[in-house]
Amino acid sequence: AQSLAPTPTMRGGANNYRPGAPIVERIGGGGFRMTGSVRRAGDGAPISGARIQIWAHTTEGYESDPESHGATLTQADGTFQMDMPQIVPAFGQAHGHLAYDSGDFKTVFLRPVMSSAQQTSLEAHFVLQPA
C-alpha cells in the first residue's frame, strides 16, 4: 500500500494570515465557493472537525481585511466548503489562501491560484502530518 505524503506549505500561503479568525457560515456575500478536503498523512483517513481558515482578495475587500477572513470545520468525510464574494486578482493572480491551524497536526498554508479570474470556485486539499 502506498503511504500518502503530507501537503507542504505553499510559498506565500501565510501572507495576511490572521490567527483565530472566527468560524462563520460564509464570508461576506456570495458568488464564489471554496471547497476541499482534509486527510491524514499515511493512511489517507478523512479528518472530521478540522478547522480551515480561508481568506482572499475579493470584490468586497482585501485579503488583509479582518472581514475577508473566516474559518469552517470539516464534515465527517473530511470535506469543507465556504461561500464568499468573487475572488479577484491581487499581485497579478486570482488566488485564495487557506490554512489548517488547529494544532493536532502540523500547520499548513495553501495559496491555490485560479486558472482564470472568471472561475466561480476553487478547491484545495490538505494531507496533514501529526504535530
C-alpha positions as CSV (number, residue, x, y, z in Angstrom):
1,A,0.0,0.0,0.0
2,Q,1.2,3.5,-0.8
3,S,1.7,6.0,2.0
4,L,0.1,9.4,1.4
5,A,2.7,12.2,1.8
6,P,1.9,15.3,3.8
7,T,1.0,18.5,1.9
8,P,3.8,21.1,2.1
9,T,3.1,24.7,2.9
10,M,3.0,26.8,-0.3
11,R,5.1,29.9,-0.8
12,G,3.1,33.0,0.0
13,G,0.4,30.9,1.7
14,A,0.7,32.6,5.1
15,N,0.5,36.2,3.7
16,N,-2.0,38.2,5.6
17,Y,-2.8,35.3,7.9
18,R,-4.9,36.3,11.0
19,P,-4.7,33.7,13.8
20,G,-8.0,32.9,15.4
21,A,-10.4,34.0,12.5
22,P,-13.9,33.2,13.6
23,I,-15.9,30.2,12.4
24,V,-18.6,31.7,10.1
25,E,-21.3,30.4,7.8
26,R,-20.0,32.5,4.9
27,I,-17.5,35.3,4.2
28,G,-19.5,38.4,3.0
29,G,-21.8,38.0,0.0
30,G,-21.9,35.0,-2.3
31,G,-20.9,34.2,-5.8
32,F,-17.8,32.1,-5.2
33,R,-17.3,28.8,-3.4
34,M,-14.1,27.4,-1.8
35,T,-14.1,23.6,-1.3
36,G,-11.7,21.0,-0.4
37,S,-10.8,18.1,1.8
38,V,-8.6,17.2,4.8
39,R,-6.9,13.8,5.2
40,R,-4.3,12.3,7.5
41,A,-0.9,11.6,6.0
42,G,-0.1,7.9,5.7
43,D,-3.4,6.1,5.5
44,G,-5.4,9.0,4.0
45,A,-8.2,8.8,6.5
46,P,-10.6,11.8,6.4
47,I,-10.2,14.2,9.3
48,S,-13.5,15.4,10.8
49,G,-13.8,18.7,12.7
50,A,-10.5,20.2,11.3
51,R,-10.5,24.0,11.4
52,I,-9.8,25.5,8.0
53,Q,-9.3,29.3,7.7
54,I,-10.0,30.9,4.4
55,W,-9.2,34.4,3.1
56,A,-8.7,36.2,-0.2
57,H,-8.8,39.5,-2.1
58,T,-12.4,39.7,-3.2
59,T,-14.9,42.1,-4.8
60,E,-15.8,43.1,-1.2
61,G,-12.4,43.5,0.4
62,Y,-8.6,43.0,0.6
63,E,-7.1,39.8,1.9
64,S,-5.7,41.9,4.8
65,D,-9.2,43.0,6.0
66,P,-10.5,41.1,9.0
67,E,-13.9,40.7,7.3
68,S,-12.3,38.9,4.4
69,H,-11.3,36.1,6.8
70,G,-13.4,33.2,8.1
71,A,-13.0,29.6,9.2
72,T,-15.0,26.5,8.8
73,L,-14.9,22.9,10.2
74,T,-14.6,19.8,8.1
75,Q,-17.5,17.3,7.9
76,A,-17.3,13.6,8.9
77,D,-16.0,12.8,5.4
78,G,-13.2,15.4,5.7
79,T,-14.7,17.8,3.2
80,F,-15.3,21.6,3.7
81,Q,-16.9,24.4,1.8
82,M,-17.2,28.2,2.2
83,D,-19.3,30.7,0.2
84,M,-17.7,34.1,-0.3
85,P,-17.5,37.0,-2.7
86,Q,-15.8,36.6,-6.1
87,I,-12.0,36.3,-5.8
88,V,-10.3,39.0,-7.9
89,P,-6.6,39.2,-9.0
90,A,-4.1,40.5,-6.4
91,F,-0.4,40.8,-7.2
92,G,-1.3,39.7,-10.8
93,Q,-3.1,36.5,-10.0
94,A,-6.5,35.5,-8.7
95,H,-5.8,33.2,-5.7
96,G,-7.1,32.1,-2.4
97,H,-5.4,31.4,0.9
98,L,-6.3,28.5,3.2
99,A,-4.7,27.4,6.5
100,Y,-5.1,24.3,8.7
101,D,-4.2,25.8,12.1
102,S,-6.0,23.6,14.7
103,G,-2.9,22.2,16.5
104,D,-3.5,18.5,16.4
105,F,-1.5,18.3,13.1
106,K,1.3,20.5,11.7
107,T,0.1,23.9,10.4
108,V,-0.1,24.1,6.6
109,F,-0.7,27.2,4.5
110,L,-2.0,26.9,0.9
111,R,-2.2,29.5,-1.9
112,P,-4.0,27.9,-4.8
113,V,-4.0,30.1,-8.0
114,M,-7.1,30.2,-10.2
115,S,-6.6,29.3,-13.9
116,S,-9.0,32.3,-14.8
117,A,-10.3,35.3,-12.9
118,Q,-13.8,34.2,-14.1
119,Q,-13.8,31.0,-12.2
120,T,-16.5,30.9,-9.5
121,S,-15.0,28.1,-7.4
122,L,-11.6,26.9,-6.2
123,E,-10.7,23.7,-4.4
124,A,-7.8,22.8,-2.1
125,H,-6.8,19.6,-0.4
126,F,-4.8,19.1,2.8
127,V,-2.9,16.0,3.8
128,L,-1.8,16.6,7.4
129,Q,1.0,15.2,9.5
130,P,0.5,14.8,13.3
131,A,2.2,17.7,15.2
